[in-house]
Amino acid sequence: MISVDKIIIPSDILFKKKYNLKKLLNVLNNPQNNFKVVNVVGTNGKGSTATLIYKNLVKSNIDAGLFFSPAFLYHNERIQVNDKLICDDRLLALIQENKKLIKKYELTFFEIWTFLAILYFNEKKIKIAVIEAGIGGIKDATNVFENQLAVCLTSLGYDHTDILGINIEDIIKNKVQIAKNNAKIYTSSNNKIYINKIKQYTLNEIIFCDDYSTDITFQKYNKAIACVFLKSLNIIFDENITLPLGRQTVLNKEPLFIIDGCHNLNGANELIKSIKEFKELTVLFASSTGKENHEMMEVIKKECKEFFITTFNHDKAWDFKKVNYENKVSDWKKFILENKQKKILVCGSLYFIPQVYEWYVGEK
């Protein structure tokens, strides 16, 4: 497996005003439409919802693919078929084989990954692909699939406002308008507060999915969407699916040590509601730049026992020096070791949480 620390695709250009993947796919006779697609969009819960659907499809002996982001430990995680990650050799070969096309059409970082997934899914002759959006919907590289089976709309909130807009209306419009033709939109019960806004931007049928009754965490929304959608395919939903790392992942039970990639305000609020022992927790938080840092800090520190902030080694890490807060931790590893007898939650950026996971597992 290829570590996310290794650069295999240049990531210096993440966003442009112009996207060219659709043009390239047209030239190639639209290979993205050779299989049915479930587009997964939303603010929080996309990765969990996509994984729940994908793994249940595979369990039902349907040849299925998953396009997933961001990668947690290995680049290979982004592209999966029938519960297997794309192998190193094929991934590197696909990049090499398509270098000229990628350069000619000036694909962005995320467009490149979407393109590689499409090529691999065609090689493997899958029937259904579960495609998780990177940012938004109509402004996302994954808005190229016409052969839609459904759209799954997870919990809505504010995120990537620099791209999607500062109004909830703009965010909803961007996400729901990825629905094409007559694809049904499956969404969680907590989005009912936006029903009028959702209907304003789509004529597609909207199915609100009642909370999954056996789960008291925020996964009740994700499981509900997956369950109702799979039922439409006559597939019995199995909730005992291993979710992606960094989603309330318990690394130690006694004393409690949890990691979670709650990287926006909506995620922080749901996390607080989901953990019974939240008021007993010592929380260590680190954010990416451009996020609702102060809002998240205010919400979390009011509910936990102790609250500290830290930074991490990544080009997307927040500017720690500019954060005005007294409980600053310069060395998060040392802090965790010195407080290992406490109940600890480490949360925040999805670029930070994998670093904590790898280090902690190595320490144990």
C-alpha positions in Angstrom: 0.0 0.0 0.0 1.2 3.5 -0.8 1.3 5.9 2.1 -0.6 9.2 1.8 2.7 10.8 2.7 4.1 9.8 -0.6 3.3 12.2 -3.5 2.2 10.2 -6.5 0.0 13.0 -8.0 1.1 16.6 -7.7 -1.3 18.4 -5.3 -0.2 22.0 -5.9 -3.3 22.8 -7.9 -6.4 21.7 -5.9 -9.0 24.0 -7.4 -9.5 26.0 -10.6 -12.4 27.9 -12.0 -12.3 25.7 -15.0 -12.8 21.9 -14.9 -12.0 19.8 -17.9 -12.7 16.2 -16.9 -16.1 16.2 -18.7 -14.4 17.2 -21.9 -11.9 14.4 -21.6 -14.6 11.8 -20.8 -16.6 12.9 -23.9 -13.5 12.3 -26.1 -13.3 8.8 -24.6 -17.0 8.1 -25.3 -18.1 8.6 -21.6 -16.8 5.5 -19.9 -18.2 6.9 -16.6 -21.7 5.9 -17.8 -20.9 2.2 -18.3 -22.0 1.4 -14.8 -24.8 2.6 -12.5 -23.8 5.2 -9.9 -24.9 6.2 -6.4 -23.7 9.8 -5.8 -23.1 10.6 -2.1 -23.2 14.3 -1.2 -23.6 16.3 2.0 -21.7 18.0 4.7 -21.1 15.2 7.2 -21.4 11.5 7.0 -20.5 11.0 3.3 -17.7 8.5 3.9 -19.7 6.4 6.4 -22.8 6.4 4.2 -20.9 5.5 1.1 -19.1 2.7 2.9 -22.3 1.2 4.4 -23.9 1.1 0.9 -20.8 -0.2 -0.9 -20.0 -3.0 1.6 -23.6 -4.2 1.7 -23.7 -4.3 -2.2 -20.5 -6.4 -2.1 -22.0 -8.7 0.6 -25.0 -9.2 -1.7 -22.6 -10.4 -4.5 -23.0 -7.3 -6.6 -19.8 -6.3 -8.4 -19.4 -2.8 -6.9 -16.8 -0.1 -6.7 -16.2 2.7 -4.2 -14.6 6.1 -4.8 -13.8 7.5 -1.4 -11.9 10.5 0.0 -9.8 11.7 1.6 -7.5 8.7 2.0 -6.8 8.0 5.6 -3.5 6.0 5.6 -3.0 4.9 2.0 -3.7 6.4 -1.4 -5.2 3.0 -2.5 -8.2 3.5 -0.2 -9.7 6.0 -2.6 -10.4 3.3 -5.3 -11.9 0.0 -4.2 -13.7 -2.9 -6.0 -15.4 -5.8 -4.3 -13.9 -5.0 -0.9 -10.3 -4.8 -2.2 -8.2 -1.7 -2.6 -6.6 -1.0 -5.9 -3.1 -2.5 -5.8 0.1 -0.4 -5.9 1.2 -1.6 -9.4 -2.1 -0.9 -11.1 -2.6 2.5 -9.5 0.9 3.7 -10.4 0.5 2.2 -13.9 -2.8 4.0 -14.5 -1.2 7.3 -13.6 1.7 6.6 -15.9 -0.5 5.4 -18.8 -2.6 8.5 -18.7 0.0 11.2 -17.9 -0.3 12.8 -21.3 -4.1 13.0 -21.2 -4.0 14.4 -17.6 -1.5 17.1 -18.7 -3.3 17.9 -22.0 -6.7 18.5 -20.2 -5.1 20.1 -17.2 -7.1 18.0 -14.7 -7.2 19.2 -11.1 -6.0 16.9 -8.3 -9.5 15.6 -7.5 -10.4 15.3 -11.2 -7.4 13.1 -11.7 -8.5 10.7 -8.9 -12.1 10.6 -10.3 -10.7 9.8 -13.7 -8.5 7.0 -12.4 -11.5 5.5 -10.5 -13.6 5.6 -13.7 -10.9 3.8 -15.7 -10.4 1.2 -13.0 -14.1 0.5 -12.6 -14.4 -0.1 -16.3 -11.4 -2.5 -16.2 -13.1 -4.5 -13.4 -16.5 -4.3 -15.2 -18.4 -3.3 -12.1 -22.2 -3.0 -12.0 -22.6 -0.2 -9.4 -20.2 2.5 -8.2 -20.7 4.4 -5.0 -19.2 7.8 -5.5 -18.4 10.2 -2.7 -18.2 13.8 -3.6 -15.2 15.8 -2.6 -16.7 19.3 -2.2 -20.3 20.2 -2.9 -22.1 18.6 -5.8 -22.5 20.5 -9.1 -19.1 22.1 -8.5 -17.5 18.8 -7.8 -15.4 16.6 -10.1 -17.9 13.8 -9.4 -20.6 15.7 -11.2 -19.9 13.7 -14.4 -22.0 10.6 -14.0 -25.2 10.4 -16.0 -26.2 6.8 -15.2 -27.5 7.6 -11.7 -29.2 5.0 -9.6 -29.7 7.4 -6.8 -28.3 10.4 -4.9 -27.7 10.1 -1.1 -27.8 13.4 0.7 -26.3 13.2 4.1 -26.5 15.8 7.0 -26.3 19.4 5.8 -24.4 22.3 7.3 -21.7 24.8 6.6 -18.4 23.7 5.2 -16.1 24.8 2.4 -17.9 28.2 2.4 -15.1 29.7 0.4 -16.2 27.6 -2.5 -19.8 26.7 -1.9 -21.0 30.0 -0.5 -21.8 31.4 2.9 -25.6 30.9 2.7 -27.2 27.5 3.4 -29.3 28.0 0.3 -26.1 28.1 -1.9 -24.8 25.0 -0.2 -28.0 23.1 -0.6 -28.4 24.1 -4.2 -24.8 23.0 -5.0 -25.3 19.6 -3.4 -28.9 18.6 -4.5 -28.5 19.7 -8.1 -26.1 16.8 -8.7 -29.3 14.7 -9.1 -30.0 14.0 -12.7 -32.9 12.6 -14.7 -35.2 10.8 -12.4 -32.8 9.7 -9.7 -34.4 9.7 -6.3 -32.7 11.6 -3.5 -32.4 9.7 -0.2 -31.7 12.0 2.7 -31.7 11.9 6.5 -34.4 13.0 8.9 -32.4 16.0 10.3 -32.5 17.6 6.8 -36.3 18.0 7.1 -35.7 21.6 8.4 -34.5 22.4 4.9 -37.3 20.7 3.0 -38.5 23.8 1.3 -35.0 24.9 0.2 -34.3 21.4 -1.1 -37.5 21.3 -3.1 -36.7 24.8 -4.5 -33.6 23.4 -6.2 -34.7 20.0 -7.5 -37.8 18.3 -9.0 -36.5 14.9 -8.2 -38.3 12.8 -5.7 -37.0 13.3 -2.1 -37.2 10.4 0.4 -36.6 11.3 4.0 -35.2 8.3 5.9 -36.3 7.8 9.5 -33.4 7.5 12.0 -31.9 4.1 12.3 -33.5 3.0 15.6 -30.7 0.9 17.1 -28.0 3.6 16.9 -27.9 6.6 19.2 -24.9 8.2 17.6 -24.8 10.4 14.5 -24.5 7.2 12.5 -28.3 6.8 12.9 -28.6 9.3 10.0 -26.1 7.5 7.8 -27.4 4.1 8.5 -30.9 5.2 7.8 -30.0 6.5 4.3 -28.1 3.3 3.5 -30.8 1.0 4.8 -33.7 2.7 3.0 -31.8 2.9 -0.3 -30.6 -0.7 -0.2 -34.2 -1.8 0.6 -35.2 -0.3 -2.7 -32.8 -2.8 -4.3 -34.3 -5.6 -2.2 -31.0 -5.9 -0.2 -31.2 -6.6 3.5 -29.1 -4.0 5.3 -26.3 -5.3 7.6 -25.4 -2.6 10.1 -22.3 -4.5 11.3 -20.0 -3.0 8.8 -16.6 -1.7 9.7 -16.7 2.1 9.1 -13.7 4.1 7.9 -11.2 5.0 10.5 -11.5 8.4 12.2 -15.3 8.2 12.7 -15.5 8.0 16.5 -12.9 5.3 16.4 -12.2 3.9 19.9 -8.5 3.0 20.1 -8.6 2.2 23.8 -11.5 1.4 26.1 -9.9 1.8 29.6 -9.0 4.6 29.9 -11.0 5.8 26.9 -9.1 7.1 23.9 -11.2 8.2 20.9 -10.2 9.8 17.6 -12.7 11.7 15.3 -12.4 13.8 12.2 -15.1 16.3 13.1 -13.8 19.0 10.8 -16.8 21.4 10.8 -19.3 22.9 13.2 -22.1 20.5 12.3 -19.7 17.5 12.9 -18.7 18.9 16.3 -22.3 19.3 17.4 -23.1 15.8 16.4 -20.0 14.4 18.1 -20.9 16.0 21.4 -24.4 14.5 21.2 -23.0 11.0 20.3 -20.6 10.4 23.2 -22.2 9.8 26.5 -19.1 10.6 28.5 -18.4 13.8 26.7 -18.4 15.9 29.9 -15.7 13.6 31.3 -13.4 14.0 28.4 -10.1 15.8 27.9 -10.3 17.1 24.4 -7.3 17.8 22.1 -8.3 19.7 19.0 -6.5 20.7 15.8 -8.0 22.2 12.7 -7.2 22.7 9.0 -7.0 26.2 7.7 -10.1 27.9 6.4 -12.5 26.0 8.7 -14.9 27.3 11.4 -12.1 27.0 14.0 -13.3 29.4 16.6 -17.0 28.3 16.4 -15.9 24.6 16.8 -13.7 25.5 19.8 -16.5 27.4 21.5 -19.0 24.6 21.1 -16.6 21.8 22.2 -14.9 23.5 25.2 -18.3 24.3 26.8 -19.2 20.6 26.9 -16.0 18.7 27.9 -14.0 18.5 31.1 -10.8 20.0 29.7 -10.0 21.6 26.3 -6.7 22.0 24.6 -5.6 22.9 21.1 -2.6 21.8 19.1 -1.1 21.9 15.6 0.4 19.2 13.3 2.8 18.9 10.4 0.8 19.4 7.2 0.5 22.2 4.6 -3.2 22.5 5.4 -2.8 22.8 9.2 -4.2 26.0 10.7 -1.9 28.9 11.7 -1.5 27.9 15.3 0.2 31.1 16.3 -2.8 33.2 15.3 -5.2 31.2 17.5 -6.1 33.2 20.6 -6.5 30.5 23.3 -4.6 29.9 26.5 -4.4 26.1 26.6 -2.0 25.5 23.7 -0.1 22.3 23.2 3.0 22.4 21.0 3.8 18.7 21.2 0.6 16.6 20.9 2.4 13.3 21.2 4.0 14.3 24.5 0.6 15.7 25.7 -1.1 12.3 25.0 1.6 10.4 26.8 1.5 12.6 29.9 -2.3 12.4 30.1 -2.8 8.7 29.3 -4.7 8.0 32.5 -7.4 10.4 31.4 -10.3 9.9 29.1 -9.1 11.5 25.9 -10.8 12.6 22.6 -8.5 13.8 19.8 -10.6 15.5 17.1 -10.5 17.9 14.3 -8.9 17.9 10.8 -9.0 14.7 8.7 -5.4 15.5 7.9 -4.5 15.4 11.6 -6.4 12.4 12.8 -4.5 9.8 10.6 -1.2 11.1 12.1 -2.6 10.5 15.6 -3.8 7.0 14.6 -0.5 5.9 13.1 1.5 7.2 16.1 -0.8 5.8 18.7 -1.0 2.3 17.2 2.8 2.3 16.9 3.1 3.3 20.5 0.8 0.5 21.6 
